[in-house]
Amino acid sequence: MINAARLTAKLDGDFVVFMIGMRINKPLKVHKWWPVAAAMPRMLSELEKNPELGFLHGESWFSRTLIMVQYWRSMEHLLAYAKNREAAHLPAWTAFNKAIGDDGSVGIWHETYAASPGSYENIYVNMPAFGLGKAGSLHSASGEMKSAAARLDRARKS
């Protein structure tokens, strides 16, 4: 559903924005990049079935470079999942290093950002619930919440 209103998203307390992706460097080597691409849906399914792991939401884009932006409850949750021997991530990471390592066929990357009230702001106009708006809650971005500066200032005060 498209929300025609100006909306802003809020997530109570601290949270983590985790950007992760892969780049297909050698498109004809499907046997190299397909297993890497196929690993993420397994992890997402596991995370969505187990909310206690701290995963809040993710958005994906697919092209030669695949990108996913994820929202996590805390850095501790994200790091615990990454190291969990019972979870899908560690076997996928081990398989990547064994099959690809640094052969150049597939690139992988991630960036991790800790966010807290007053350190982020956002706006959504003519958009369905998206990104932080799905991980948290959407509110009107009118009146005192109309400008980015005001949204940042209000979050710092709360």
N, C-alpha and C positions, 0 to 999 in steps of 0.2 A: 504494500500500500504506500503510495506516494503521500508524504506530508507536505502540503503546500505552505505551511507556516514556517517562520524562522524559529529553529529549535537549537538548543545547546544540550550537550550531554554532561552528566555528572556521574562520577563513581565515588562512593564514599571511601574515605581513607586513602592510603597509599596503594599503588598498583604498579605493574610492570608492563611496558610495551616491548614486545619481542618481535623483531622482523627477521624472517628466515627465508632463504630461497636457494635456488640452484640455477646454474647457467649451462645450457647445452652448448658446449664448445665444438663438439664433433657430431653434428646431427645424424650422420649416417651410422654412427655406432650406437644404434638403438639398444643393443644388448648391454651397453654400459649405462646409459642414462635412464632407461625405463625402470629398472629396479629402484633407483634413487627416487624417481618421481612417485612410484607406487608405494613407497614406504610411508609417506605423509598421511594418506587416507587411513591407514591402519592406526597410526598414532592418534589422529583426530578422533576416530571412533572410540578408541580406548579412553581418551581424555573426556569426551562428551558423556560417556557412560559412568565416569567416576569423578563427579564434581569436587569431591574432597581433595583431588590432586591440584586444584587451584586454577585450572584453565577456565577462563571466562567466556572468550569468544575469539573467532578468527575470521579474516577476510582474505581471499586469494585472487591472484591475477596470473594468467597463463600466457606465455609467449616464449621466445627463446630463453628469456630469463623468467623463471617462476618466482613469484613473491607472495609471501603470506605475512600479514600483520596479525599478531596474536596479543591478547590481553590476559594477563595473569594476576591473581590476587596478591602475590608477593614474589620477591626474588628467591626466597627460601623454597616456595612451591616449585618454581621453574627449575632451580638447581637440583632439587630432590628428584624431580621427574627425570632430568637428564642423566642422573647417576643410578637410578633405580634398576637393579638387575632383573627385576620381575616385569618391567615395563617394555613396551615396543621400541623405545628410542635406542637403548644401548645396543641391542642386536643389529639395528639398522646402521648405526654409526660404525660398528665393528665390520659389518659387511662392506660398507663404503670404503673403509680404509684397506680392506683386504683386496677387493675387486678393482678399485680405482686408485686409491692413494693419491699420488701426485703425477699420474700419467697424462693429465691435461684434458682428458675427454669430457669431464664434467666438473664444473666449479660449484662449490657450495659456500654459503656465507650466512652470517647472522649478526645482528646488532641488538643490544639490549639496553633499555632505558628505564630507569626508576622514575616514577612520577608521584607527586604528592599534591594535595590541594594548593592552588596558587601557582603551580608550575606548568599548567597546561590550560588551553582553552580550545574551543571548537565552535563551528557553526554548520548547520545543515539547513538548506533551503531547497524545496522541491525534491526531497530525497526520501526514500524509505528509511526505516531504522537501519543504521549502518555503523560499522566500526565501534567506537566507544559508545555510540548511541544504542548499540545492541548489548554491549558488555555491561553498561550502566543503565541510567534512566534518562529519558528526554524531557526537557523543560522548555518553556517559552523563552525565546531570546529577544524579548521586547523590553521596552522601558529601561530600567537600570541594567539590563543584561544585553542591550543592543550592540555595544561595541566590544571588541576583543579586550581592550584595556579594562573596561568595566567588569567583564567576566573574570579576568585574572585577578583584579582587585577584590572582588566579592569572594572569590575562592580563598584568597589569602586571609581574609577576615573571618572565614567560617571555621 
